[in-house]
Amino acid sequence: MSTWMVTGASRGFGARITRAALEAGHDVVATARDPRAVSAHFPDAGDALLVLPLDVTDENQARAVTAAATQRFGGIDVLVNNAGRGLLGAVEEVSDEAARAVYETNVFGTLNMLRAVLPGMRERRSGHIFNMSSVGGFTGAPGWGVYASTKFAVEGLSEALAAETAPLGIKVTVVEPGLFRTDFLDGSSLHTETNVIDDYQATAGGTRTFAADRNHDQPGDPAKAARIIVGLGGSEEAPLRLQLGADCVARVEDKLRFVQSELDQWREVAMSTDHDDVAAG
């Protein structure tokens, strides 16, 4: 059995992954800004569960909880970077304050946890990191531009990190869920910009309506997703990118077709920009 650390474990995917890991017999370090909310979910977990307060945007806290987890369980085998926040609004509508806040949690919070946990994994030459992204980290959509950009960042750093840590025995998987029936679309998780520009009503405006209408009516089952993630923990077969949900698969396939089509259309232009001596060779 392994020791898992899950950030943002008080609800949504974090709580589901915590439960699935405990049910599979693992030890779990479950962190959240409000640890009482985590404890309320798992009153009978016993010594297998260590609940700690953590704001991932605070690097000192990230190091402190990692030290406490290591002291209790001897080390962290699997890290799930799940803590995050949503942001809905057209790119131009989003304030600097809101954009920076979502980056602080989704990007810099992930980096804080990586810097805290990776030294122990490198020392043991083993470990598995799950960075929670989104289908929005692979393909953008109106109204989700700034949020998607944070997940695009997570995808990029995860891809590079996977290549850097593979020789050290550390796996990296970036998880791309589609629409799952969590509270992500609630006001407690999703910040919707109050600044509305009429020119974007047909694009980002429609996304605002869609988000409100689909809240708690999403097609994905988070319990099923959590069991898949836990089942892949530590597996050599775990993919770099894990798509979850039929809607996610459809959007990824559409994006791949679009990119291939556009690449084919502009291939000659792209190839024409090399130096003449390179092209001649």
C-alpha positions as CSV (number, residue, x, y, z in Angstrom):
1,M,0.0,0.0,0.0
2,S,1.0,3.6,-0.6
3,T,0.8,7.0,1.0
4,W,-1.2,9.5,-0.9
5,M,-1.4,13.3,-0.5
6,V,-4.4,15.0,-1.9
7,T,-4.9,18.8,-2.0
8,G,-8.3,20.4,-2.0
9,A,-9.7,17.3,-0.3
10,S,-12.7,18.9,1.3
11,R,-15.1,18.4,-1.7
12,G,-15.4,17.4,-5.3
13,F,-12.7,15.3,-6.9
14,G,-10.4,15.8,-3.9
15,A,-12.9,14.2,-1.5
16,R,-13.7,11.4,-3.9
17,I,-10.1,10.5,-4.5
18,T,-9.4,10.6,-0.8
19,R,-12.3,8.2,-0.2
20,A,-11.3,5.9,-3.1
21,A,-7.7,5.8,-1.8
22,L,-8.8,4.9,1.8
23,E,-11.1,2.2,0.5
24,A,-8.2,0.7,-1.5
25,G,-6.2,0.5,1.8
26,H,-3.9,3.4,1.3
27,D,-2.8,5.9,3.8
28,V,-3.9,9.4,2.9
29,V,-2.8,12.9,3.8
30,A,-5.8,15.0,3.0
31,T,-5.3,18.8,2.9
32,A,-7.7,21.7,2.6
33,R,-8.1,25.4,3.6
34,D,-10.7,24.1,6.0
35,P,-9.6,20.8,7.4
36,R,-12.8,20.4,9.5
37,A,-14.7,19.9,6.2
38,V,-12.4,17.0,5.3
39,S,-12.7,15.4,8.7
40,A,-16.5,15.6,8.5
41,H,-16.4,13.4,5.4
42,F,-14.3,10.7,7.0
43,P,-15.2,10.4,10.7
44,D,-14.2,6.7,10.8
45,A,-11.0,6.7,8.8
46,G,-8.7,6.2,11.8
47,D,-4.9,6.3,11.6
48,A,-4.9,5.8,7.8
49,L,-6.0,9.5,7.4
50,L,-4.0,12.6,8.3
51,V,-5.9,15.8,7.8
52,L,-3.9,19.0,7.6
53,P,-4.8,22.7,6.9
54,L,-3.2,24.0,3.7
55,D,-3.4,26.9,1.4
56,V,-1.4,25.8,-1.6
57,T,-0.5,29.4,-2.5
58,D,1.6,29.5,0.7
59,E,4.9,27.7,-0.1
60,N,5.9,27.5,3.6
61,Q,2.6,25.7,4.4
62,A,3.3,23.3,1.5
63,R,6.7,22.4,2.9
64,A,5.3,22.1,6.5
65,V,2.5,19.7,5.5
66,T,5.0,17.6,3.5
67,A,7.3,17.4,6.5
68,A,4.4,16.4,8.8
69,A,3.2,13.8,6.3
70,T,6.7,12.4,6.0
71,Q,7.1,12.2,9.8
72,R,3.8,10.4,10.1
73,F,3.9,8.0,7.2
74,G,7.6,8.0,6.1
75,G,7.1,9.7,2.8
76,I,4.6,10.5,0.0
77,D,4.2,8.0,-2.8
78,V,1.5,9.7,-4.7
79,L,0.7,13.4,-4.9
80,V,-2.6,14.6,-6.3
81,N,-2.5,18.3,-7.1
82,N,-6.2,18.8,-7.0
83,A,-6.7,22.2,-5.3
84,G,-8.0,24.7,-7.8
85,R,-10.5,27.4,-8.6
86,G,-12.6,28.3,-11.6
87,L,-13.1,31.6,-13.4
88,L,-15.8,32.3,-15.9
89,G,-15.8,35.4,-18.2
90,A,-14.7,36.5,-21.6
91,V,-10.9,37.2,-21.7
92,E,-11.5,41.0,-21.9
93,E,-14.0,40.9,-19.1
94,V,-11.7,39.3,-16.6
95,S,-10.0,41.7,-14.2
96,D,-6.3,41.6,-13.4
97,E,-7.1,40.7,-9.8
98,A,-9.3,37.8,-10.8
99,A,-6.8,36.5,-13.3
100,R,-3.9,36.6,-10.8
101,A,-6.0,34.9,-8.1
102,V,-6.8,31.9,-10.4
103,Y,-3.1,31.7,-11.5
104,E,-1.9,31.8,-7.8
105,T,-4.0,28.7,-7.0
106,N,-4.0,26.7,-10.2
107,V,-0.4,27.3,-11.4
108,F,1.7,28.6,-8.6
109,G,0.0,26.5,-6.0
110,T,0.8,23.4,-8.1
111,L,4.4,24.5,-8.4
112,N,4.6,25.0,-4.6
113,M,3.5,21.4,-4.0
114,L,5.9,20.0,-6.6
115,R,8.8,21.8,-5.0
116,A,7.8,20.5,-1.6
117,V,7.2,16.9,-2.5
118,L,9.6,16.1,-5.3
119,P,12.8,16.1,-3.1
120,G,11.5,13.1,-1.1
121,M,10.4,11.3,-4.3
122,R,13.8,11.9,-5.9
123,E,15.6,10.6,-2.8
124,R,13.5,7.4,-2.9
125,R,13.7,7.2,-6.8
126,S,9.9,6.5,-6.9
127,G,6.6,8.3,-6.9
128,H,3.6,9.4,-9.0
129,I,2.2,12.9,-9.4
130,F,-1.3,13.5,-10.7
131,N,-1.8,17.1,-11.8
132,M,-5.5,17.8,-12.1
133,S,-6.1,19.8,-15.3
134,S,-9.3,19.8,-17.4
135,V,-10.5,19.2,-20.9
136,G,-10.1,23.0,-20.9
137,G,-6.4,22.5,-20.5
138,F,-6.4,20.9,-24.0
139,T,-8.9,23.0,-25.9
140,G,-10.2,26.5,-25.0
141,A,-13.8,27.6,-25.1
142,P,-15.5,31.0,-25.0
143,G,-15.9,32.2,-21.4
144,W,-13.2,30.0,-20.0
145,G,-10.2,31.6,-21.6
146,V,-8.3,32.7,-18.5
147,Y,-9.2,29.6,-16.6
148,A,-8.2,27.4,-19.5
149,S,-4.9,29.3,-19.8
150,T,-4.0,28.2,-16.2
151,K,-4.7,24.5,-17.2
152,F,-2.7,24.9,-20.4
153,A,0.1,26.0,-18.1
154,V,-0.4,22.9,-15.9
155,E,-0.3,20.7,-19.1
156,G,2.9,22.3,-20.3
157,L,4.8,22.0,-17.0
158,S,3.5,18.4,-16.5
159,E,4.7,17.3,-19.9
160,A,8.2,18.8,-19.3
161,L,8.2,17.4,-15.7
162,A,7.3,13.9,-16.9
163,A,10.4,13.9,-19.1
164,E,12.6,15.3,-16.3
165,T,11.5,12.8,-13.7
166,A,11.1,9.7,-15.7
167,P,14.8,8.7,-15.4
168,L,14.4,9.2,-11.6
169,G,11.6,6.7,-11.4
170,I,8.8,9.3,-10.9
171,K,5.7,9.2,-13.0
172,V,3.6,12.2,-14.0
173,T,0.0,12.1,-15.2
174,V,-2.1,15.1,-16.1
175,V,-5.8,14.4,-15.6
176,E,-8.3,16.0,-18.1
177,P,-11.8,15.6,-16.8
178,G,-14.8,16.8,-18.9
179,L,-18.0,17.8,-17.1
180,F,-18.4,15.9,-13.9
181,R,-21.1,16.2,-11.3
182,T,-19.2,18.0,-8.6
183,D,-19.7,21.5,-7.2
184,F,-17.2,23.1,-9.6
185,L,-20.0,25.3,-11.1
186,D,-21.2,26.5,-7.7
187,G,-20.4,30.0,-6.7
188,S,-18.2,28.6,-3.9
189,S,-15.8,27.1,-6.5
190,L,-16.4,29.2,-9.6
191,H,-15.9,32.9,-9.7
192,T,-18.0,34.6,-12.4
193,E,-16.9,38.0,-13.5
194,T,-19.5,40.7,-12.8
195,N,-18.1,42.9,-15.6
196,V,-20.2,42.0,-18.7
197,I,-19.4,43.4,-22.2
198,D,-22.5,43.1,-24.5
199,D,-20.4,42.3,-27.6
200,Y,-19.5,38.9,-26.0
201,Q,-23.1,38.0,-25.2
202,A,-23.3,35.5,-28.1
203,T,-20.1,33.7,-27.0
204,A,-19.0,34.0,-23.3
205,G,-22.6,35.1,-22.4
206,G,-23.9,31.7,-23.6
207,T,-21.3,30.0,-21.5
208,R,-22.5,31.8,-18.4
209,T,-26.0,30.5,-19.1
210,F,-24.8,27.0,-19.8
211,A,-22.8,26.8,-16.6
212,A,-25.8,27.8,-14.5
213,D,-28.1,25.4,-16.3
214,R,-25.7,22.4,-16.0
215,N,-24.7,22.8,-12.4
216,H,-25.1,19.4,-10.7
217,D,-26.5,18.0,-14.0
218,Q,-23.1,17.1,-15.5
219,P,-22.7,13.7,-17.2
220,G,-19.6,12.5,-15.5
221,D,-19.6,10.4,-12.3
222,P,-16.7,11.7,-10.0
223,A,-16.7,8.5,-7.9
224,K,-15.9,6.4,-11.0
225,A,-13.2,8.9,-12.0
226,A,-11.7,8.8,-8.6
227,R,-11.5,5.0,-8.6
228,I,-9.7,5.1,-12.0
229,I,-7.2,7.6,-10.7
230,V,-6.5,5.6,-7.5
231,G,-6.2,2.4,-9.6
232,L,-3.5,4.0,-11.8
233,G,-1.5,5.3,-8.8
234,G,2.1,4.0,-9.1
235,S,1.4,2.1,-12.3
236,E,4.0,2.0,-15.0
237,E,1.2,1.9,-17.5
238,A,-0.3,5.2,-16.3
239,P,-0.6,7.6,-19.3
240,L,0.9,11.1,-19.4
241,R,-2.6,12.5,-20.2
242,L,-5.7,10.8,-18.8
243,Q,-8.9,11.9,-20.4
244,L,-12.1,11.3,-18.4
245,G,-15.7,11.5,-19.7
246,A,-17.2,11.0,-23.1
247,D,-17.6,14.7,-23.6
248,C,-13.9,15.1,-23.0
249,V,-13.0,12.5,-25.5
250,A,-15.2,14.2,-28.1
251,R,-13.6,17.6,-27.6
252,V,-10.1,16.2,-27.7
253,E,-10.8,14.4,-30.9
254,D,-12.3,17.6,-32.4
255,K,-9.2,19.5,-31.4
256,L,-6.8,16.9,-32.9
257,R,-8.7,16.9,-36.2
258,F,-8.6,20.8,-36.3
259,V,-4.9,21.0,-35.5
260,Q,-4.0,18.3,-38.1
261,S,-6.2,20.0,-40.7
262,E,-4.7,23.4,-40.1
263,L,-1.1,22.0,-40.1
264,D,-1.7,20.3,-43.4
265,Q,-3.2,23.5,-44.9
266,W,-0.2,25.6,-43.8
267,R,2.6,23.0,-44.0
268,E,4.3,24.6,-47.0
269,V,4.3,28.0,-45.5
270,A,5.7,26.6,-42.3
271,M,8.5,24.7,-44.1
272,S,9.4,27.7,-46.3
273,T,10.8,29.7,-43.3
274,D,14.0,27.7,-42.9
275,H,17.3,29.1,-44.1
276,D,17.9,28.3,-47.8
277,D,21.1,26.3,-46.9
278,V,19.0,24.1,-44.5
279,A,16.3,23.6,-47.1
280,A,18.8,22.7,-49.8
281,G,20.5,20.2,-47.5
